Amino acid sequence: MTAVLLALDIDYSREPGPFWLVFVDKVALEPERPLPFPYVMAVFERAYRDHPGQEIGVAPCTPEDLANAGITHRKEPT
């Protein structure tokens, strides 16, 4: 499952958030790499293609998800 996000070069210092996680069968794909919204659809579509017949979902990151990923600069959108 990790191959889905390897090609994405996300500069977390420039991304204000919010951040999201993509799930396959309720298991987060690379929870250490939360996704800014512009990346979510591409990863969702790739997960859908790569894991046919499995449940694919998207959920916003919790503060705990962000802390576990080492993202501490999150700014709320205005």
GUZANU-656648 format. One record per residue (C-alpha): y, x, z. Coordinates in Angstrom, 3 decimals. Layout:
GUZANU-656648
<yy = Y | xx = X | zz = Z>
...
//
This chain:
GUZANU-656648
<yy = 0.000 | xx = 0.000 | zz = 0.000>
<yy = 2.391 | xx = 2.878 | zz = 0.557>
<yy = 2.711 | xx = 3.584 | zz = -3.163>
<yy = 4.929 | xx = 0.528 | zz = -3.483>
<yy = 7.893 | xx = 2.176 | zz = -1.752>
<yy = 7.409 | xx = 5.834 | zz = -2.659>
<yy = 9.606 | xx = 5.617 | zz = -5.746>
<yy = 12.553 | xx = 4.103 | zz = -3.854>
<yy = 15.206 | xx = 6.552 | zz = -2.759>
<yy = 17.106 | xx = 4.643 | zz = -0.075>
<yy = 20.102 | xx = 6.315 | zz = 1.547>
<yy = 20.133 | xx = 4.576 | zz = 4.923>
<yy = 23.420 | xx = 6.223 | zz = 5.861>
<yy = 25.126 | xx = 4.214 | zz = 3.106>
<yy = 23.294 | xx = 0.909 | zz = 3.548>
<yy = 24.978 | xx = -1.511 | zz = 5.965>
<yy = 22.010 | xx = -3.905 | zz = 6.266>
<yy = 20.594 | xx = -6.342 | zz = 6.935>
<yy = 17.162 | xx = -4.846 | zz = 6.301>
<yy = 13.896 | xx = -6.518 | zz = 5.395>
<yy = 10.151 | xx = -5.855 | zz = 5.432>
<yy = 7.601 | xx = -6.956 | zz = 2.831>
<yy = 4.194 | xx = -8.020 | zz = 4.147>
<yy = 0.729 | xx = -8.230 | zz = 2.588>
<yy = -1.611 | xx = -10.461 | zz = 4.578>
<yy = 0.818 | xx = -10.270 | zz = 7.533>
<yy = 0.786 | xx = -6.453 | zz = 7.570>
<yy = 4.131 | xx = -4.755 | zz = 6.855>
<yy = 4.291 | xx = -2.381 | zz = 3.912>
<yy = 5.713 | xx = 0.854 | zz = 5.286>
<yy = 7.459 | xx = -0.503 | zz = 8.387>
<yy = 9.118 | xx = 2.900 | zz = 8.788>
<yy = 11.098 | xx = 2.179 | zz = 5.583>
<yy = 12.943 | xx = -1.143 | zz = 5.953>
<yy = 14.502 | xx = -2.421 | zz = 2.752>
<yy = 18.106 | xx = -3.320 | zz = 1.994>
<yy = 18.221 | xx = -6.652 | zz = 0.179>
<yy = 18.687 | xx = -5.225 | zz = -3.356>
<yy = 15.221 | xx = -3.609 | zz = -3.097>
<yy = 13.326 | xx = -6.562 | zz = -1.648>
<yy = 12.507 | xx = -8.438 | zz = -4.852>
<yy = 11.239 | xx = -5.352 | zz = -6.675>
<yy = 8.894 | xx = -4.466 | zz = -3.806>
<yy = 7.818 | xx = -8.104 | zz = -3.395>
<yy = 6.977 | xx = -8.384 | zz = -7.105>
<yy = 5.079 | xx = -5.082 | zz = -7.054>
<yy = 3.105 | xx = -6.143 | zz = -3.962>
<yy = 2.288 | xx = -9.457 | zz = -5.667>
<yy = 0.925 | xx = -7.610 | zz = -8.726>
<yy = -0.910 | xx = -4.942 | zz = -6.716>
<yy = -2.540 | xx = -7.332 | zz = -4.234>
<yy = -3.645 | xx = -10.437 | zz = -6.181>
<yy = -4.900 | xx = -13.303 | zz = -4.089>
<yy = -3.387 | xx = -11.931 | zz = -0.892>
<yy = -0.519 | xx = -13.504 | zz = 1.022>
<yy = 2.794 | xx = -11.751 | zz = 0.273>
<yy = 5.832 | xx = -12.374 | zz = 2.468>
<yy = 9.291 | xx = -11.121 | zz = 3.383>
<yy = 10.982 | xx = -11.169 | zz = 6.786>
<yy = 14.224 | xx = -9.789 | zz = 8.194>
<yy = 13.882 | xx = -6.740 | zz = 10.422>
<yy = 14.249 | xx = -7.225 | zz = 14.122>
<yy = 16.267 | xx = -4.745 | zz = 16.199>
<yy = 12.899 | xx = -3.357 | zz = 17.350>
<yy = 11.770 | xx = -2.842 | zz = 13.716>
<yy = 14.957 | xx = -0.891 | zz = 13.020>
<yy = 14.626 | xx = 1.218 | zz = 16.153>
<yy = 11.007 | xx = 2.043 | zz = 15.290>
<yy = 12.167 | xx = 3.128 | zz = 11.841>
<yy = 14.930 | xx = 5.305 | zz = 13.329>
<yy = 17.751 | xx = 3.213 | zz = 11.873>
<yy = 20.451 | xx = 2.920 | zz = 14.521>
<yy = 23.675 | xx = 2.559 | zz = 12.525>
<yy = 23.081 | xx = -1.013 | zz = 11.392>
<yy = 26.282 | xx = -2.918 | zz = 10.726>
<yy = 26.364 | xx = -6.675 | zz = 10.586>
<yy = 27.533 | xx = -8.018 | zz = 7.216>
<yy = 30.939 | xx = -9.677 | zz = 7.226>
//
